[in-house]
Amino acid sequence: MASVLAMLFLVLFATLAVGFVATTTISSQVAHNEQYMATARLSADTGMEFIRYQLGAMNLPIGTTSANLLANTATQLGSALNGTINMGSDTVAVTNGTIYIPSQTSYITMDPTSHAKFQAAITQLAGTTTLVVTVHGFNSTGRCSRGVQLQFQQRGGPYSLVGLSSMTLGSTAYTDSYNSSKGAYNAATANKNGSIASNGNIVLNNTAKVKGNAMYGTNGTITIATSAGVTGVAAPLITPATQPSVTMPSSYVDLGDVNMTSGTASLPGGTYLIHNLTLGGTANFTWDGPVTVYIENSYNIAGSAAINTYQNIPANRTLYFLPTCTTATWTGTNVCVGTLYAPDTTFTISGSVEMFGRIVAKSINNTSSGGMHNDEALPAVGGSGPYAPVQGSYIEVQ
């Protein structure tokens, strides 16, 4: 009986020993697999942060649209990445509607120890300026991968007015902000992102109010009258604002001179050149679609002239002022919905005019009693970037 019991215990202990060995082996394999998965996940997240930084640092050129978005993005990313150790001998290019970083068959290695790597693919949502970034991360063996995807859109600019050389606000002029993608402007719920900026001096006279920040030049000053005010900070710019001069695109419709003091007119959306724009009296001009207008020589808006922007959204009407247009005047009782980019033009604003959008000019002297309402949905000043992630768009992919 003792021998039988001994044999039973030996069998039992042997079985337990085999079970312990099997459990230890499986635990080791599971831990190894989890390490591979964690490395792949880290690689994917690292790759997404890498691309996020690059898209956040770029500033696409003026005139970037959904049609040339990928090409311009590839050019901007190429200027920052080509020739770096991450790209090796590869260069940034658009391949079959996709930008691969570093290429369709290459990867960026995280570090020489882990040998983990990632590859990014940048596409765009059809007909939009939204970029879609898909990153696949791999462990050292390349057999374990993880894919993540995130959408990026143009980051709105904070400035309602930018006067590159100087900025003066007087009378009862004021700035604030709203977001056209969330509805029409409402004075009662307006935001305080109507900041102004200049590389030179800023002067706030009378009861001018800036509902936002007032950023002046590093060698400039700001003068605020006793009855004027800034709700945010008044401080020097960290780096000077640089905005390139406007150049004409290769394709456009030449409207010649436009001079109206009464009557109505309408045109479809598109790209146009106007040599001299003069609107006054009761003139009524309607754009039936998104429009880009280049102003060559002069810009004079007065009276109660009405310019109707498509869907009343500032992004649907962009005016670019060529270097040959050195001065622009805007007065009367009219309303402007759009974004005006005039880095070589001196702007004089008076009357009780009101702006929904943004103005970038060489200098701005604004004594209007109306408000300058910055549209936070507009892209950054001077181009179509930088790009920022779209909240809630992060997903995992195969």
Residue pairs with C-beta under 8 A, 6 or more apart in sequence:
33 144
35 139
36 139
36 140
36 141
36 143
36 144
37 139
37 144
37 146
39 114
39 116
39 137
39 139
39 140
39 144
40 116
40 137
40 138
40 139
40 144
40 145
40 146
41 137
41 146
42 110
42 116
42 137
43 110
43 116
43 117
43 118
43 137
43 138
43 139
43 146
44 118
44 135
44 136
44 137
44 145
44 146
44 147
44 148
45 137
45 148
46 110
46 118
46 137
47 108
47 118
47 119
47 120
47 135
47 136
47 137
48 120
48 133
48 135
48 148
48 150
50 86
50 108
50 118
50 120
51 101
51 120
51 122
51 133
51 135
52 133
52 150
52 152
52 389
54 77
54 80
54 81
55 131
55 133
55 152
55 385
55 386
55 387
55 388
56 155
56 386
56 387
56 388
57 80
57 386
58 73
58 76
58 77
58 80
58 385
58 386
58 387
59 76
59 380
59 382
59 383
59 385
59 386
60 69
60 72
60 73
60 76
60 383
60 384
60 385
61 72
61 244
61 383
61 384
62 244
62 246
62 320
62 341
62 382
62 383
63 249
63 292
63 320
64 72
64 129
64 383
64 384
64 385
65 129
66 124
66 127
66 128
66 129
69 124
69 129
69 131
69 384
70 94
70 97
70 99
70 122
70 123
70 124
71 94
72 384
73 99
73 122
73 131
74 92
74 93
74 94
74 99
76 385
77 92
77 99
77 101
78 91
78 92
78 93
81 87
81 92
81 101
81 102
82 91
82 92
86 102
86 108
87 101
87 102
87 108
88 102
88 106
90 102
90 103
90 106
92 99
92 101
93 99
95 104
97 123
98 104
98 121
98 122
98 123
99 121
99 122
99 123
100 119
100 120
100 121
100 122
101 108
101 119
101 120
101 121
101 122
102 108
102 119
106 119
107 117
107 118
107 119
107 138
108 117
108 118
108 119
109 115
109 116
109 117
110 116
110 117
110 118
114 139
114 140
115 140
116 137
116 138
116 139
116 140
117 137
117 138
117 142
118 135
118 136
118 137
118 138
119 135
119 136
120 133
120 134
120 135
121 133
121 134
121 135
122 131
122 132
122 133
122 134
123 131
123 132
123 134
124 130
124 131
124 132
125 132
125 151
129 153
129 154
129 384
130 151
130 152
130 153
130 390
131 151
131 152
131 153
131 387
132 149
132 150
132 151
132 152
133 149
133 150
133 151
133 152
134 147
134 148
134 149
134 397
135 147
135 148
135 149
136 145
136 146
136 147
137 145
137 146
137 147
137 148
138 144
138 145
139 145
146 396
147 396
147 397
147 398
148 394
148 395
148 396
148 397
149 393
149 394
149 395
149 396
149 397
150 389
150 390
150 393
150 394
150 395
151 389
151 390
151 393
152 387
152 388
152 389
152 390
153 387
153 388
153 390
154 379
154 380
154 384
154 385
154 386
154 387
154 388
155 379
155 380
155 385
155 386
155 387
155 388
156 179
156 375
156 376
156 377
156 378
156 379
156 380
157 358
157 374
157 378
157 379
157 380
157 381
158 193
158 195
158 212
158 213
158 374
158 376
159 195
159 196
159 197
159 358
159 360
159 374
159 381
160 175
160 176
160 177
160 194
160 195
160 196
160 212
160 355
160 358
160 359
160 372
160 373
160 374
161 167
161 169
161 175
161 196
161 197
161 358
161 359
161 364
161 366
161 372
162 196
162 197
162 198
162 241
162 243
162 358
162 359
162 360
162 361
162 364
162 381
163 196
163 197
163 198
163 200
163 347
163 361
163 362
163 363
163 364
164 198
164 199
164 200
164 241
164 243
164 343
164 360
164 361
164 362
164 363
165 198
165 199
165 200
165 362
165 363
166 198
166 200
166 201
166 202
166 203
166 363
166 364
167 196
167 197
167 198
167 200
167 201
167 202
167 203
167 216
167 363
167 364
168 202
168 203
168 205
168 364
168 365
168 366
169 175
169 196
169 203
169 204
169 205
169 208
169 210
169 228
169 366
169 367
170 203
170 204
170 205
170 206
170 208
170 365
170 366
170 367
171 205
171 206
171 207
171 208
171 367
171 368
171 369
172 206
172 207
172 208
172 369
173 208
173 209
173 349
173 366
173 367
173 368
173 369
173 370
173 371
173 372
174 194
174 208
174 209
174 210
174 211
174 371
174 372
175 194
175 195
175 196
175 209
175 210
175 211
175 212
175 371
175 372
175 373
175 374
176 187
176 190
176 191
176 192
176 193
176 194
176 211
176 212
176 371
176 373
176 374
177 190
177 191
177 192
177 193
177 194
177 211
177 212
177 373
177 374
177 375
177 376
178 184
178 185
178 186
178 190
178 191
178 356
178 373
178 374
178 375
178 376
179 191
179 375
179 376
179 377
180 313
180 314
180 315
180 356
180 375
180 377
181 377
184 312
185 356
185 373
187 371
190 211
190 373
191 211
191 376
192 211
192 212
192 231
192 232
193 211
193 212
193 374
193 376
194 210
194 211
194 212
194 372
194 373
194 374
195 210
195 212
195 213
195 214
195 215
195 232
195 374
196 202
196 210
196 212
196 213
196 214
196 215
197 214
197 215
197 216
197 237
197 241
198 215
198 216
198 217
198 220
198 241
199 217
199 220
199 237
199 240
199 241
200 216
200 217
200 220
200 363
201 216
201 217
201 220
201 221
201 222
201 223
202 214
202 216
202 220
202 221
202 222
202 223
202 234
203 222
203 223
204 210
204 214
204 222
204 223
204 224
204 225
204 228
204 229
204 230
205 225
205 228
206 225
206 227
206 228
207 225
207 227
207 228
208 225
208 228
209 228
209 229
209 230
209 231
210 229
210 230
210 231
210 232
211 231
211 232
212 230
212 231
212 232
212 374
213 230
213 232
213 233
213 234
213 235
214 222
214 224
214 230
214 232
214 233
214 234
214 235
215 234
215 235
215 236
215 237
216 222
216 234
216 235
216 236
216 237
217 236
217 237
217 240
218 236
218 237
218 240
220 236
222 234
224 230
224 234
241 381
243 341
243 343
243 360
243 381
243 382
244 343
244 382
245 322
245 323
245 343
245 344
246 294
246 320
246 321
246 322
246 323
246 341
246 342
246 343
246 344
247 322
248 273
248 294
248 322
249 271
249 294
251 271
252 270
252 271
252 272
252 273
252 294
253 270
253 271
253 272
253 273
254 272
254 273
255 267
255 272
255 273
255 274
255 275
256 274
256 275
257 274
257 275
257 276
257 277
257 278
258 274
258 276
258 277
258 278
258 279
258 285
259 276
259 278
259 279
260 278
260 279
260 280
260 281
260 283
260 285
260 305
261 279
261 280
261 281
261 282
261 283
261 303
261 305
262 281
262 282
262 283
263 283
263 284
264 283
264 284
264 285
264 286
265 283
265 284
265 285
265 286
266 285
266 286
266 287
266 288
267 286
267 287
267 288
267 291
268 287
268 288
268 289
269 287
269 288
269 289
269 290
269 291
269 310
269 316
270 289
270 291
270 292
271 291
271 292
271 293
271 294
272 291
272 292
272 293
272 294
273 293
273 294
273 296
274 293
274 294
274 295
274 296
275 296
275 297
276 296
276 297
276 298
277 295
277 298
277 299
277 300
277 301
278 298
278 300
278 301
279 285
279 300
279 301
279 302
279 303
279 305
279 307
280 300
280 301
280 302
280 303
280 305
280 332
281 303
281 304
281 305
282 303
282 304
282 305
282 306
283 303
283 305
283 306
284 305
284 306
284 308
285 305
285 306
285 307
285 308
286 307
286 308
287 307
287 308
287 309
287 310
287 316
287 317
288 310
289 310
289 316
290 310
290 315
290 316
290 317
291 310
291 316
291 317
291 318
292 318
292 320
293 317
293 318
293 319
293 320
294 319
294 320
294 321
294 322
295 319
295 320
295 321
295 322
295 325
295 328
295 342
296 322
296 324
296 325
297 324
297 325
298 325
298 327
298 328
299 319
299 321
299 325
299 328
299 329
299 330
299 345
300 328
300 329
300 330
301 307
301 329
301 330
301 331
301 332
301 334
301 336
301 353
302 329
302 330
302 331
302 332
302 334
302 351
303 332
303 333
303 334
304 332
304 333
304 334
305 332
305 334
306 334
306 335
307 317
307 334
307 336
307 337
307 338
309 316
309 317
309 337
309 338
310 316
310 317
312 337
312 356
313 337
313 377
314 337
314 338
314 339
314 356
314 357
314 358
314 375
314 377
314 378
315 339
315 375
315 377
315 378
315 379
316 338
317 337
317 338
317 339
317 357
318 338
318 339
318 341
319 338
319 339
319 340
319 341
319 342
320 341
320 342
321 328
321 340
321 341
321 342
321 343
321 344
321 345
321 361
322 344
323 344
325 342
325 344
325 345
326 344
326 345
326 346
327 345
327 346
327 348
328 342
328 345
328 346
328 347
328 348
328 361
329 347
329 348
329 349
330 336
330 347
330 348
330 349
330 350
330 351
330 353
331 348
331 349
331 350
331 351
331 353
331 368
332 351
332 352
332 353
333 351
333 352
333 353
334 353
335 353
335 354
335 355
335 356
335 370
336 353
336 354
336 355
336 356
336 357
337 356
337 357
338 356
338 357
339 357
339 358
339 359
339 375
339 378
340 347
340 357
340 358
340 359
340 360
340 361
341 360
341 381
341 382
342 359
342 360
342 361
342 362
343 360
343 361
343 362
343 382
344 362
345 361
345 362
346 361
346 362
346 363
346 365
347 359
347 361
347 362
347 363
347 364
347 365
347 366
348 365
349 364
349 365
349 366
349 367
349 368
350 366
350 367
350 368
351 368
351 369
351 370
352 368
352 369
352 370
353 368
353 370
354 368
354 370
354 371
354 372
354 373
355 370
355 371
355 372
355 373
356 373
356 375
357 373
357 374
357 375
357 378
358 374
358 375
358 378
358 381
359 372
360 381
360 382
366 372
379 385
380 386
